Every structure is written in C-alpha cells, then in structure tokens.
Amino acid sequence: MRLPPDTIDNMPELPDLAILADAFHAAISGRVVVAVEAPGPLTVRGTPRELDALVGQRLSSFYRRGKFLWLEFDRDRVAINAMLTGRLQLARDPGVKKPQKTLFMMRFGPRTQPPADAAGWTFGAEWMPSDDATPELRYRDATQMGKIYILPAGVERLVPGAGESEMGPDADDPALTIDTWRARIKRHPGELKNLLRNQEFVAGIGNAYSDEILHAARLQPSRKRGTLAAEEIDELYAAMRATLAQAVAVLRERVPPTFETEVRDFLAVHNRGGEDCPRCGMRITQTEAGGFTTSYCRHCQR
C-alpha cells in the first residue's frame, strides 16, 4: 500500500511519543491488567495464551525508547511500534466509545497510588483517570501497519528496529553530550536530513522534526556532513536539543486529552511549502522524494 506524503509526515516522532509515555505512565502504571482484547490479530505478535497471561500482571513502567513505546509488567513486556498510522487512546473507563479500527485494548483495574516517578506536568491533570477508575489503553491503526509485540519472560522474540545495535542514543538523552555528539557524527556521513533520520545515529527523529532542526540550525537538508565546520556541528546539536524540547513543551499543553491526535500546526517550516519563512520572510521551498516531504528555506539555510 502506497501512502500519501501527508500520512508519512505525520508518523509519531520523539516529541509525540514522549508525551504519550509520560501521560500513560502517570495514568496506568501501578495498575493490574484485568482484560486484554486483540481484534486485530495481524497487529499483535504473540499467541492468545501469551496475551491472556498479561491479565493479573501489574504495570510497573511505561516508557519510550527511540520510536518505540515499552510496557514493563511484573513478568512480561510489551513493545509498541506505531509506525505510520498507529495511534493510542487513553479511555477513562470502558464506556468511552472506541475509535474505529481499534486493534488492541488493555483494561486496567484500580490502584492505591500513582507512580512516584510520574512526570511533574501530569500532576492534577483533568484527563488523569482517578486511582479507583478502570482505564483502557487502546491502539487503533487504519492500515494495520504498526505492530504490538508481546514479550513473555524467557521467550526470545525479535522486535525489528529496537535492538541496541540498531538504535543510537535518544536525541534527548542527557548522556548524549556535545562531546559524544561530536564523536558520533564523524562516523556517519551523508546528507544532513538523512543523518538526523538515521536511528543508528540518534534515535527518535523522523521526517518532520529533521526539517525543523535543520531550519533552526540554518543548514540545508541536502548539505553533506563532511562539509560542516566544527561550529556548525555544535550548532546542529544545539538546534536539535532546543527544537525537540520546545516541541515537547507545546505538545504537553495541546495534546491531552486527545492523545490519539497529532499536533503539527506549530512547526516552523515542515509541510509549509510556499509560505513565508518565519525567520527571513522569504518563500519556503518544498520537495517530494520517495514519498517524503522536505521543507526548508533556501535563503537562510546554508
């Protein structure tokens, strides 16, 4: 199935998934699974028995690594790769209407208290299910491209793209210092947009935010890494950190409670071909190649 560019450009990236991980960890960690349904069997990598075995296990952590979401239970794990069209919903209770193409559902019971390490921005949120509620985590996917991997303890099951050798450090990882960045970037040649989207270099950045980062750094997407001066390498690092942090801050305010909806209308250049560059006022250039949109300003990006 060939998807239109606007679908590809809306695939979840680090800022989108960071919000989900924070919110869902705060909302459902510490709760016991009371029911699991998988009406979309093509989506789930695991047996019915492995699914049933999740019932009765307590969720200890819900977190993001690269473009994957991970659920850690008492014994087993679950990995979610939403890919291009997968979206997650947090329902306060089973009575909330399910979206069309809901392919996976996990219902949780009450808990005594929220996790101690819940993100501060989630405290007191109106969308937060009460501790005595029975919320549901729901996954919908119109194209069934995304995958959910059930990973029982002691069972080896490949999660493509999630191996430590397949992912570099997360782009927002505090351990990715400027010195580490300088050392890593020297080992990865090629055009800058492709470099930022390379999960083996840094994890979590995709098509949309690579455009935003390069605009913030004033660098052309097709510029070769080997042409960068030392100060430009540092500027790219600073732009990456600032762009992702700013996006996360915006999404915290605008995404909840509709976690299944992506917000991209605040981006500076991506998918804004023909509009005025917010920095220099000249027209934004946009190209399509391989189903991916690239947006940049040819006047103030060098």
N, C-alpha and C positions, 0 to 999 in steps of 0.2 A: 504494500500500500504506500503510495507516494503522498506525503502530507504537504500541505501548503506551507510556505515560509513562515507565515504568522504563527502557525502551530509550533514549529520548531523553535521560533524565537521566544515562545512562552514556556519552554520547559523549565522546571524548577532549577534554581541555582543556589549558591550558598546563602544569600540573604533570605530567600524564600524558605529554605529548609531550616535555617537557624531559628526562624520564628516558630515553625511547627514543632521543632524539637523542644524549645523552651516551653511552649504552651502545653504540649501534650505531656511532657514530663511533669509539669506542675499539676496538670488536671487528673492524670490517671495513674501515675506511679504510686506505689503503696497499696494499690487495689488488687484484688484477686479476680482472675478471669472466671466468669460464670457461664459464658456461652461463646461459641465460635461458629460462624457460618461462612461458607465459601461457594456462593452460587456461580462464580466464575472459575471453574476448575483449571482453565488454561492459564490463569494468572498465578495460581499457587503452585509452588514447587515443594511438594511434601505429600505424604499419604493421609487419608482420612484418619487413620489411627494416630498419626503424629499431631494432626490438628486437634483431635479430641483430647490428647494428652496435655494440651495447654490449659484446659479447664482445671481449675483448682490451684494453678500456679500464681504466685504474686509477682507483679511487675515491679522490678527494682529500679530500672532506669530506661529512659527513652532519650536517645541522643543522635546527633548527626556526625557522620564521617564522610568527607567528600560530598558526593551527591546521593548518598545512601542514608536512610534512617534505620536505626537499630533499636530493638526492644530486648532488654535483658530480663529474663524471668528467674524464678528460683532455680530452675534446672536448665531450661532450654532458651533458645534465642530466636528472634525473627528479624529478617532484613527486608527492607522495602526499597525497591528501586523504581521510582515513579516514571522514569524515562520521559517520553514526550507528553503524554496525555493523562497520566495518573494524577489523581487529586485526593486529598484526605479531608474528611469531615469529622468534627467533634460534636456529637449529639449529647445534650444534657441527659436524655433518657430515651428509652426505646420508642416512645411515642412521637418523636420528631420524625417527620417524613423523610424517607430515604431518597437520595438522588437517583435518577435513572442510571443504569449501568453500574450499580453498586455490586462489586465483585467479591468483596471480603468485608466481614464485620466481626468485631470482637467486643463483647459486652463485659463490663467490669462491675463489681459489687462495691458496697460502701467501704470506707476506710476510717481509721481513727484519726489520722492527721496527714497533712500534705508532706512531701519530701522536704527534708531540711535544706537541701541544696537547690531548691526551686529558684529560678531567676527572679530577681527583685521586681522587674517590671510586671510580673504576673500577679503580685500580691494585691488582693482586693479587687481583682478584675471582675466586671459584671458577668462576663461569659464563663467564669470558672464554675464548674459543677460543684455543688455542696458536697461535703465529705460523706453524707448519707445518701447521695444520689447513685444511680446505676447508669453511668455514661457509656456511650458506644463510640468506638473508633471505627470509621467506615472508609473504605477505599473504593473509588469509582474510576473507571477508565473506559472511555468510549471506544477506543481501538484495541484494548486488551494488550497493549504493548508493554506496559510495566509488569513487574514481577514481584511476588512476595515469596520469600524463601523461609521455610520452616527448618530450623536447625536444632534438632534434638541433641542433647548431650551424648557424646560418643559416636555420633553419625557424621561422617565426612561428606559434605555436600558443597559443591562449588558454587560460589556466588561471583559470577563473572564481573570483573572490574573492581572488585572490593578487596583484592589481595594487597598486602602491604607493599609488595613489589610493583603493583600496578598503580599505586597512588603515592604521590609525594606528600609533603606536609600540607595540612589545610591552609588555605590562603590567609586565614585569620588566626592561625595558631601562634601564640606568644613565643613558642620555640623557634619560629621562623624569623630569626633576627636579620638585621641588614647584612651582617657578615655571612650568615647561612645563605641568604638570598644571592649575594654576590658570587659565592662559590657554586651554587646550583645553576645559576643562569649561564655560566660559562660552559656547562656540559650540555646545553640544549640549544642547538642552532635553529635557524629558520625564521619565518616571518613572525612578527610580534603577536598578531592576533592568534595564530595557531599555537604559539608558545603558551599564551595565557590559558588557552582551552585545553592544553595537554595536561591530563590529570596526573601523569607521571612527574611532571614538573611541580605544579602546585594543584591541589585538589579543591574542587568546588566552583570554579569559574566556568561559565559557558559562553554562548554566543552574545547575549545581550550585555552582560557586565564586562566582557572583554572590550566591547566598543566604548563603554563608559569609562573604564580605566584608562584606555589609550587616549581618549579625549582629555581626561583630567591631566594626563602626563604630557599632553601636546605632542604625541607621537603618532605617525601614520600606521595603520594596521598592517600594511604590506612592507613596512620597514624591516630589514634584516637585523637580527640580534647582533651579528658581528659588526654592524656599523655604529653601535651605541657607544658613546663616550662614558667614562666612569660616572660622571654626574647624571647622565640620562638613565643609567641603570638604577641609581639611587632614587631618581625622580619617579621611575616606574613603580618601584617598591612603595614609595610614599603614597602615590596615587592609588595603588591597589588597596592599601590599608584604609585610606580615607574614604574611598568610594564605597567599599563594602560596609564600613562602619556607618556611613551616612544612610545607606540604603536600609540597613537593619533598623536604624532609628526611625525612619519613615514607616517601614512596614509594621513595626510594633504599634504604631498609632493607627494605621489604616486597615490592617488585615483582619484582626479579630472583630467579630466572632466568626466571620465567613472564611475560615481557614482554607476552604477549597477554591477560593478565588485569588488569582494572582494580580498584583497591582504593579503596573509598569509605567503609568502615565506621567510619573515624575522624572523619568530618565532624561538626560540632557540631549543626547543625540540618537540613541538607538531607535530605529524604526521611525525617524523623523526626517527622512529624505525630503529635500525641497523647502524645509522650514529654515528659519534663521538660526544660526549658531548662537547660543546664549552668551558666548564669550566675546566673539568678534562681530557678530551680526551678519556675516556672510552666509551664503546658502549651504546647507548640509548636503553632502554627496551620499548617495546610497547605491549599492550594487547588490546583485544577487548572483551567487555562485554555489552550486552543489546543494541548492535548497536552503542556503543560509543567507541572511541579510547582513550586510556590513554597512554601517553608517559612520561617517566621520566628516570633519571639516578640513578640506584641502588647503584652507588658508591659514589656520592657526595650529594645525598639527603638522609637524615637520618630518 
